[in-house]
């Protein structure tokens, strides 16, 4: 049986490899499941939304993106390629639009 000191030494010597393997696993997971990356990005931005309006807007847009893209993935499981593209939400500055650009 291992003693506590031996276990601690094994953990200390292999911590860097554990971190590298964990990071590789997370990157692969998020590459294969981009909607999960949107979800975790949304959660992280929500935590820091007190910093400013820009961070709060990013949180809101990531949250909406996650919900819409997850719904689209569920729909595509039932009806193949009904929603073929991912949705990206961006906030715009309404002051940058001219009135004549959107009137008919």
C-alpha positions as CSV (number, residue, x, y, z in Angstrom):
1,X,0.0,0.0,0.0
2,X,1.2,3.5,-0.8
3,X,1.9,5.9,2.0
4,X,0.5,9.4,2.0
5,X,3.9,10.9,1.3
6,X,4.4,8.7,-1.8
7,X,1.0,9.6,-3.2
8,X,1.7,13.3,-2.7
9,X,5.1,13.0,-4.4
10,X,3.5,11.2,-7.4
11,X,0.8,13.9,-7.7
12,X,3.4,16.7,-7.5
13,X,5.7,15.2,-10.1
14,X,2.8,14.5,-12.6
15,X,0.7,17.7,-12.1
16,X,2.1,19.4,-15.2
17,X,1.2,16.4,-17.4
18,X,-2.3,16.2,-15.8
19,X,-2.9,19.9,-16.6
20,X,-1.7,19.5,-20.2
21,X,-3.9,16.4,-20.7
22,X,-6.9,18.2,-19.2
23,X,-6.4,21.2,-21.4
24,X,-6.1,19.0,-24.5
25,X,-9.3,17.2,-23.5
26,X,-11.2,20.5,-23.0
27,X,-10.0,22.0,-26.3
28,X,-11.1,18.8,-28.1
29,X,-14.4,18.8,-26.3
30,X,-15.2,22.4,-27.1
31,X,-14.1,21.9,-30.8
32,X,-16.5,19.0,-31.1
33,X,-19.3,20.8,-29.2
34,X,-19.1,24.5,-30.0
35,X,-22.5,25.2,-28.4
36,X,-21.0,24.1,-25.1
37,X,-18.2,26.6,-25.5
38,X,-20.8,29.2,-26.0
39,X,-22.6,28.2,-22.9
40,X,-19.4,28.2,-20.7
41,X,-18.3,31.5,-22.4
42,X,-21.7,32.9,-21.5
43,X,-21.4,31.8,-17.9
44,X,-17.9,33.2,-17.6
45,X,-19.0,36.5,-19.1
46,X,-22.0,36.6,-16.8
47,X,-19.6,36.4,-13.8
48,X,-17.7,39.4,-15.1
49,X,-20.7,41.4,-16.4
50,X,-20.3,43.9,-13.6
51,X,-17.1,45.2,-15.3
52,X,-18.9,47.1,-18.0
53,X,-21.6,47.4,-20.5
54,X,-19.5,45.8,-23.3
55,X,-19.0,42.6,-21.2
56,X,-22.7,42.5,-20.4
57,X,-23.6,42.8,-24.1
58,X,-21.2,39.9,-24.9
59,X,-22.8,37.8,-22.1
60,X,-26.2,38.4,-23.5
61,X,-25.2,37.7,-27.1
62,X,-23.4,34.5,-26.1
63,X,-26.4,33.3,-24.1
64,X,-28.8,34.0,-27.0
65,X,-26.4,32.3,-29.4
66,X,-26.1,29.2,-27.2
67,X,-29.9,28.9,-26.8
68,X,-30.6,29.3,-30.5
69,X,-27.8,27.1,-31.7
70,X,-28.7,24.3,-29.2
71,X,-32.3,24.5,-30.5
72,X,-31.1,24.3,-34.0
73,X,-29.0,21.3,-33.3
74,X,-32.1,19.5,-31.7
75,X,-34.1,20.4,-34.8
76,X,-31.4,19.1,-37.1
77,X,-31.5,15.8,-35.3
78,X,-35.2,15.4,-36.3
79,X,-35.1,17.1,-39.7
80,X,-31.7,16.8,-41.3
81,X,-30.1,20.2,-42.2
82,X,-33.2,22.2,-41.6
83,X,-31.0,24.9,-39.9
84,X,-27.7,24.4,-41.7
85,X,-25.8,27.4,-40.2
86,X,-24.9,28.6,-36.7
87,X,-26.2,31.9,-35.6
88,X,-24.0,34.7,-34.4
89,X,-25.4,37.6,-32.4
90,X,-23.7,41.0,-32.5
91,X,-24.8,44.2,-30.9
92,X,-24.8,47.3,-33.1
93,X,-24.6,51.0,-32.5
94,X,-27.8,52.5,-33.7
95,X,-26.2,55.9,-33.9
96,X,-24.0,54.7,-36.7
97,X,-26.9,54.2,-39.1
98,X,-28.2,56.9,-41.3
99,X,-32.0,57.3,-41.5
100,X,-32.1,57.1,-45.2
101,X,-30.3,53.7,-45.2
102,X,-33.2,51.8,-43.7
103,X,-36.3,53.7,-45.0
104,X,-38.1,52.4,-48.1
